[in-house]
Amino acid sequence: MLTISDARVVPVTEDLTTEELRLSVLRGLETAFRVDKPVGVGVELETGDWAVLGADGKLALPGASGVPQTYLVFSGTERYDARATGQATIFMNSNLIVKTSKFNTAESYEVGDTLTYKLVTGVPKLTKGVIGVDAILGFVVETHPDDAYLVFETTKNISVAPA
């Protein structure tokens, strides 16, 4: 009879019950359109960041205002496979409900606020967007009183310029 020895059990050093708040897709992952795109030279992207897809087809960081062709990063350059291929995985034109801790906590948010991704004091952040000025990437669905996280819904086609 074949038995498995307790000596072969390897302890798990990572707490798998801890929620990863950089990017937690609550709804829409099953129909999401994920695409791998090359990353521009010197650009570092983490899961939960947003990246601008440039005319050269490479992902870059945003500028001072939110622009179309800005996409949510599903798998960033911090992963070993991304480092090997020089690519990151983004969601393109997907309707998602997302929970994240990666946003501008200096702002105060209410349900229905519009969101964009742009430089805030020199650092790229998900923040309130101004309709007619910034590309609107999503809308706030839920807030946390301690600014621990923000829940938002992405717009169906985030590459369309604001109205």
Backbone as CSV, one residue per row, in Angstrom:
resi,resn,N_x,N_y,N_z,CA_x,CA_y,CA_z,C_x,C_y,C_z
1,MET,0.839,-1.178,0.000,0.000,0.000,0.000,0.886,1.243,0.000
2,LEU,0.583,2.188,-0.846,1.339,3.428,-0.980,0.814,4.455,0.017
3,THR,1.704,5.040,0.799,1.308,6.088,1.754,2.186,7.304,1.548
4,ILE,1.656,8.436,1.918,2.410,9.679,1.826,2.969,10.005,3.200
5,SER,4.244,10.228,3.246,4.919,10.510,4.511,4.692,11.959,4.919
6,ASP,4.521,12.207,6.202,4.407,13.571,6.727,5.683,14.363,6.484
7,ALA,6.783,13.676,6.288,8.065,14.351,6.054,8.072,15.056,4.708
8,ARG,7.153,14.706,3.824,7.102,15.324,2.495,6.219,16.564,2.458
9,VAL,5.585,16.897,3.548,4.713,18.061,3.601,5.565,19.317,3.729
10,VAL,5.311,20.282,2.864,6.073,21.527,2.871,5.180,22.627,3.441
11,PRO,5.653,23.364,4.428,4.812,24.428,4.999,4.626,25.581,4.013
12,VAL,3.455,26.180,4.034,3.167,27.338,3.206,3.581,28.569,4.000
13,THR,4.479,29.357,3.439,4.993,30.527,4.165,4.192,31.785,3.887
14,GLU,3.242,31.700,2.956,2.416,32.850,2.602,1.005,32.611,3.099
15,ASP,0.392,33.625,3.694,-0.979,33.522,4.171,-1.921,33.665,2.981
16,LEU,-2.473,32.564,2.518,-3.314,32.567,1.332,-4.721,33.089,1.614
17,THR,-5.037,33.338,2.881,-6.355,33.878,3.224,-6.363,35.399,3.225
18,THR,-5.200,36.027,3.098,-5.110,37.477,3.077,-5.498,37.997,1.705
19,GLU,-6.428,38.939,1.688,-6.877,39.509,0.422,-5.825,40.453,-0.138
20,GLU,-5.577,40.343,-1.437,-4.640,41.235,-2.123,-5.428,42.429,-2.615
21,LEU,-5.262,43.582,-1.967,-6.083,44.737,-2.295,-5.525,45.605,-3.415
22,ARG,-4.338,45.311,-3.914,-3.872,46.106,-5.048,-4.857,45.974,-6.202
23,LEU,-5.348,44.763,-6.403,-6.325,44.507,-7.456,-7.110,43.258,-7.107
24,SER,-8.363,43.452,-6.779,-9.260,42.337,-6.512,-10.479,42.529,-7.411
25,VAL,-10.578,41.713,-8.448,-11.695,41.824,-9.384,-12.885,41.090,-8.770
26,LEU,-13.932,41.854,-8.437,-15.106,41.284,-7.791,-16.084,40.684,-8.796
27,ARG,-16.220,41.343,-9.958,-17.115,40.848,-11.010,-16.545,41.190,-12.374
28,GLY,-16.775,40.280,-13.324,-16.397,40.532,-14.701,-15.146,39.824,-15.176
29,LEU,-14.422,39.162,-14.283,-13.171,38.508,-14.675,-13.404,37.422,-15.718
30,GLU,-14.535,36.721,-15.613,-14.802,35.607,-16.527,-15.002,36.063,-17.969
31,THR,-15.381,37.313,-18.187,-15.566,37.819,-19.552,-14.552,38.914,-19.914
32,ALA,-13.599,39.136,-19.052,-12.615,40.202,-19.282,-11.705,39.864,-20.461
33,PHE,-11.327,40.908,-21.175,-10.428,40.781,-22.319,-9.027,41.173,-21.862
34,ARG,-8.167,40.169,-21.658,-6.801,40.415,-21.195,-5.827,40.300,-22.365
35,VAL,-4.907,41.258,-22.429,-3.958,41.315,-23.532,-2.563,41.587,-22.980
36,ASP,-1.561,40.915,-23.502,-0.169,41.194,-23.154,0.365,42.249,-24.103
37,LYS,0.993,43.278,-23.535,1.577,44.357,-24.331,3.000,44.612,-23.848
38,PRO,3.891,44.994,-24.759,5.258,45.317,-24.345,5.289,46.579,-23.484
39,VAL,6.236,46.606,-22.587,6.388,47.735,-21.661,7.532,48.614,-22.140
40,GLY,7.313,49.926,-22.105,8.341,50.874,-22.508,9.584,50.784,-21.628
41,VAL,10.696,51.248,-22.141,11.972,51.214,-21.431,11.874,51.999,-20.127
42,GLY,12.291,51.374,-19.034,12.325,52.027,-17.736,10.982,52.139,-17.031
43,VAL,9.920,51.577,-17.617,8.587,51.649,-17.015,8.385,50.453,-16.093
44,GLU,8.010,50.720,-14.854,7.705,49.673,-13.874,6.216,49.737,-13.569
45,LEU,5.536,48.625,-13.700,4.101,48.561,-13.449,3.806,47.451,-12.449
46,GLU,2.942,47.747,-11.489,2.501,46.740,-10.538,1.066,46.341,-10.863
47,THR,0.685,45.177,-10.425,-0.707,44.765,-10.518,-1.562,45.814,-9.826
48,GLY,-2.621,46.275,-10.501,-3.491,47.302,-9.943,-3.179,48.705,-10.413
49,ASP,-2.015,48.895,-11.058,-1.699,50.184,-11.672,-2.508,50.307,-12.962
50,TRP,-2.394,51.448,-13.598,-2.963,51.673,-14.924,-1.811,52.068,-15.832
51,ALA,-1.905,51.730,-17.104,-0.851,52.061,-18.056,-1.460,52.665,-19.320
52,VAL,-0.733,53.591,-19.905,-1.152,54.236,-21.145,-0.528,53.467,-22.304
53,LEU,-1.358,53.099,-23.273,-0.864,52.412,-24.462,-0.506,53.461,-25.504
54,GLY,0.785,53.592,-25.772,1.271,54.613,-26.690,1.102,54.230,-28.146
55,ALA,1.359,55.178,-29.022,1.262,54.960,-30.468,2.255,53.905,-30.934
56,ASP,3.338,53.702,-30.169,4.339,52.692,-30.515,3.936,51.295,-30.065
57,GLY,2.743,51.168,-29.423,2.256,49.872,-28.957,2.817,49.439,-27.627
58,LYS,3.571,50.335,-26.961,4.176,50.000,-25.667,3.445,50.706,-24.532
59,LEU,3.469,50.075,-23.375,2.835,50.643,-22.188,3.751,51.667,-21.532
60,ALA,3.155,52.780,-21.120,3.903,53.867,-20.479,3.108,54.370,-19.282
61,LEU,3.707,55.255,-18.510,3.033,55.887,-17.374,2.251,57.098,-17.867
62,PRO,1.222,57.510,-17.118,0.390,58.633,-17.557,1.071,59.974,-17.348
63,GLY,0.446,60.993,-17.918,0.924,62.359,-17.736,0.063,63.094,-16.715
64,ALA,0.013,64.411,-16.844,-0.679,65.264,-15.875,-2.196,65.204,-15.983
65,SER,-2.725,64.716,-17.103,-4.181,64.571,-17.213,-4.494,63.170,-17.715
66,GLY,-5.692,62.688,-17.336,-6.116,61.360,-17.750,-6.398,61.334,-19.239
67,VAL,-5.902,60.328,-19.931,-6.054,60.245,-21.385,-6.712,58.928,-21.785
68,PRO,-7.315,58.904,-23.005,-7.826,57.629,-23.522,-6.667,56.638,-23.691
69,GLN,-7.001,55.412,-23.971,-6.022,54.329,-24.120,-5.244,54.086,-22.827
70,THR,-5.919,54.234,-21.683,-5.334,53.930,-20.383,-6.032,52.680,-19.860
71,TYR,-5.247,51.670,-19.495,-5.811,50.356,-19.172,-5.314,49.839,-17.828
72,LEU,-6.191,49.128,-17.152,-5.902,48.530,-15.853,-4.921,47.379,-16.020
73,VAL,-3.867,47.369,-15.189,-2.831,46.338,-15.262,-3.253,45.134,-14.420
74,PHE,-3.403,44.002,-15.070,-3.767,42.752,-14.406,-2.531,42.059,-13.853
75,SER,-1.468,42.078,-14.599,-0.213,41.446,-14.192,0.925,42.365,-14.605
76,GLY,1.632,42.905,-13.618,2.640,43.919,-13.888,4.033,43.382,-14.130
77,THR,4.992,44.293,-14.161,6.376,43.933,-14.450,7.098,43.349,-13.242
78,GLU,6.419,43.278,-12.078,7.066,42.701,-10.902,7.101,41.171,-10.965
79,ARG,6.368,40.586,-11.893,6.331,39.122,-12.014,7.534,38.624,-12.830
80,TYR,7.996,37.429,-12.484,9.175,36.867,-13.162,8.929,36.647,-14.650
81,ASP,7.708,36.208,-15.019,7.440,35.948,-16.436,7.380,37.250,-17.230
82,ALA,6.895,38.314,-16.605,6.856,39.612,-17.284,8.266,40.144,-17.488
83,ARG,9.127,39.924,-16.514,10.524,40.372,-16.657,11.205,39.646,-17.817
84,ALA,10.857,38.397,-18.013,11.462,37.609,-19.090,10.958,38.042,-20.464
85,THR,9.682,38.372,-20.565,9.105,38.713,-21.862,9.082,40.211,-22.147
86,GLY,9.251,41.046,-21.098,9.187,42.493,-21.277,7.773,42.987,-21.518
87,GLN,6.785,42.201,-21.072,5.389,42.561,-21.291,4.624,42.589,-19.967
88,ALA,3.481,43.249,-19.992,2.552,43.248,-18.874,1.179,42.900,-19.433
89,THR,0.304,42.376,-18.582,-1.046,42.013,-19.004,-2.017,43.097,-18.558
90,ILE,-2.810,43.592,-19.495,-3.783,44.637,-19.195,-5.191,44.161,-19.546
91,PHE,-6.189,44.783,-18.915,-7.585,44.584,-19.292,-7.919,45.633,-20.340
92,MET,-8.469,45.213,-21.460,-8.871,46.167,-22.495,-10.379,46.098,-22.689
93,ASN,-11.030,47.269,-22.616,-12.460,47.394,-22.911,-13.308,46.355,-22.192
94,SER,-13.047,46.178,-20.904,-13.784,45.207,-20.100,-14.573,45.922,-19.017
95,ASN,-15.780,45.458,-18.790,-16.619,46.012,-17.742,-16.374,45.201,-16.474
96,LEU,-15.694,45.807,-15.499,-15.297,45.112,-14.282,-15.759,45.874,-13.042
97,ILE,-15.959,45.151,-11.960,-16.122,45.744,-10.637,-14.845,45.382,-9.889
98,VAL,-14.105,46.400,-9.445,-12.775,46.201,-8.878,-12.686,46.814,-7.488
99,LYS,-11.999,46.106,-6.608,-11.688,46.609,-5.270,-10.181,46.833,-5.239
100,THR,-9.758,48.032,-4.791,-8.333,48.338,-4.808,-7.931,49.230,-3.639
101,SER,-6.687,49.105,-3.261,-6.092,50.008,-2.263,-5.149,50.989,-2.949
102,LYS,-5.048,50.895,-4.265,-4.145,51.750,-5.038,-4.928,52.920,-5.635
103,PHE,-5.090,53.981,-4.836,-5.798,55.172,-5.290,-5.311,56.363,-4.485
104,ASN,-5.686,57.552,-4.899,-5.270,58.787,-4.257,-6.062,58.969,-2.956
105,THR,-5.467,58.631,-1.829,-6.167,58.716,-0.543,-6.279,60.149,-0.034
106,ALA,-5.663,61.107,-0.696,-5.795,62.512,-0.301,-7.159,63.082,-0.729
107,GLU,-7.828,62.391,-1.658,-9.157,62.798,-2.117,-10.226,62.163,-1.243
108,SER,-11.394,62.778,-1.242,-12.569,62.223,-0.574,-13.521,61.748,-1.662
109,TYR,-13.985,60.504,-1.572,-14.794,59.913,-2.633,-16.213,59.647,-2.160
110,GLU,-17.140,59.762,-3.110,-18.535,59.412,-2.885,-18.981,58.506,-4.016
111,VAL,-20.003,57.700,-3.740,-20.542,56.819,-4.772,-20.969,57.662,-5.977
112,GLY,-20.542,57.238,-7.157,-20.868,57.944,-8.394,-19.773,58.866,-8.896
113,ASP,-18.756,59.150,-8.067,-17.641,59.994,-8.516,-16.953,59.352,-9.715
114,THR,-16.510,60.179,-10.651,-15.783,59.688,-11.817,-14.306,59.526,-11.471
115,LEU,-13.653,58.571,-12.125,-12.248,58.276,-11.851,-11.420,58.337,-13.127
116,THR,-10.181,58.754,-12.953,-9.202,58.752,-14.024,-7.872,58.330,-13.419
117,TYR,-6.856,58.186,-14.246,-5.517,57.833,-13.769,-4.544,58.839,-14.352
118,LYS,-3.861,59.567,-13.473,-2.933,60.605,-13.924,-1.923,60.895,-12.823
119,LEU,-0.969,61.761,-13.136,0.024,62.156,-12.137,-0.623,63.042,-11.071
120,VAL,-0.400,62.678,-9.822,-0.848,63.480,-8.679,0.401,63.747,-7.857
121,THR,0.814,65.004,-7.794,2.079,65.416,-7.159,3.246,64.538,-7.624
122,GLY,3.300,64.322,-8.924,4.414,63.605,-9.532,4.326,62.092,-9.503
123,VAL,3.271,61.540,-8.900,3.126,60.089,-8.795,1.831,59.665,-9.501
124,PRO,1.883,58.635,-10.371,0.660,58.198,-11.040,-0.306,57.570,-10.035
125,LYS,-1.577,58.029,-10.050,-2.566,57.511,-9.110,-3.953,57.501,-9.734
126,LEU,-4.773,56.555,-9.277,-6.193,56.564,-9.585,-6.811,57.653,-8.724
127,THR,-7.497,58.600,-9.345,-8.020,59.749,-8.628,-9.303,60.243,-9.288
128,LYS,-9.919,61.234,-8.698,-11.132,61.805,-9.288,-10.813,62.384,-10.660
129,GLY,-11.723,62.145,-11.593,-11.560,62.672,-12.930,-12.558,63.780,-13.199
130,VAL,-12.198,64.685,-14.077,-13.059,65.798,-14.453,-13.595,65.531,-15.850
131,ILE,-14.920,65.398,-15.965,-15.547,65.155,-17.263,-15.243,66.333,-18.182
132,GLY,-14.822,66.041,-19.400,-14.471,67.071,-20.363,-13.001,67.446,-20.328
133,VAL,-12.290,66.998,-19.282,-10.859,67.278,-19.163,-10.067,65.971,-19.188
134,ASP,-10.505,65.019,-18.376,-9.821,63.730,-18.246,-10.626,62.627,-18.921
135,ALA,-9.938,61.600,-19.382,-10.634,60.395,-19.829,-11.192,59.715,-18.588
136,ILE,-12.467,59.403,-18.592,-13.105,58.785,-17.438,-12.976,57.267,-17.572
137,LEU,-12.309,56.661,-16.594,-12.011,55.235,-16.632,-12.969,54.403,-15.799
138,GLY,-13.690,55.047,-14.875,-14.597,54.299,-14.032,-15.389,55.204,-13.118
139,PHE,-16.238,54.559,-12.313,-17.115,55.258,-11.379,-17.058,54.570,-10.022
140,VAL,-17.041,55.352,-8.951,-16.988,54.808,-7.602,-18.305,54.100,-7.291
141,VAL,-18.197,52.872,-6.777,-19.360,52.078,-6.402,-19.486,51.998,-4.881
142,GLU,-18.340,51.967,-4.189,-18.324,51.821,-2.733,-17.044,52.425,-2.179
143,THR,-17.137,53.025,-1.005,-15.957,53.563,-0.337,-15.820,52.925,1.035
144,HIS,-14.634,53.020,1.598,-14.373,52.527,2.947,-14.068,53.736,3.819
145,PRO,-14.670,53.830,5.021,-14.495,55.022,5.846,-13.042,55.342,6.213
146,ASP,-12.188,54.343,6.288,-10.781,54.571,6.649,-9.880,54.678,5.431
147,ASP,-10.452,54.820,4.245,-9.688,54.854,2.990,-8.813,53.616,2.809
148,ALA,-9.261,52.482,3.333,-8.502,51.243,3.170,-8.637,50.705,1.748
149,TYR,-9.791,50.933,1.142,-10.002,50.476,-0.226,-11.099,51.297,-0.893
150,LEU,-11.172,51.139,-2.184,-12.176,51.798,-3.013,-12.714,50.742,-3.974
151,VAL,-14.021,50.696,-4.159,-14.619,49.782,-5.137,-15.140,50.634,-6.279
152,PHE,-14.770,50.265,-7.501,-15.218,51.035,-8.661,-15.586,50.108,-9.809
153,GLU,-16.362,50.660,-10.733,-16.726,49.946,-11.950,-16.028,50.630,-13.110
154,THR,-15.352,49.838,-13.924,-14.700,50.416,-15.099,-15.756,50.714,-16.146
155,THR,-15.484,51.675,-17.002,-16.395,51.956,-18.099,-16.183,50.877,-19.157
156,LYS,-17.185,50.629,-19.955,-17.140,49.544,-20.947,-16.027,49.753,-21.966
157,ASN,-15.836,50.977,-22.399,-14.798,51.245,-23.383,-13.963,52.409,-22.886
158,ILE,-12.898,52.095,-22.170,-12.107,53.153,-21.533,-11.231,53.905,-22.526
159,SER,-11.208,53.469,-23.783,-10.374,54.178,-24.753,-11.101,55.343,-25.402
160,VAL,-12.374,55.533,-25.086,-13.144,56.633,-25.656,-12.887,57.901,-24.863
161,ALA,-12.630,58.996,-25.543,-12.371,60.280,-24.874,-13.617,60.728,-24.120
162,PRO,-13.441,61.523,-23.068,-14.591,61.985,-22.286,-15.509,62.880,-23.105
163,ALA,-16.786,62.913,-22.685,-17.771,63.743,-23.393,-17.633,65.188,-23.005
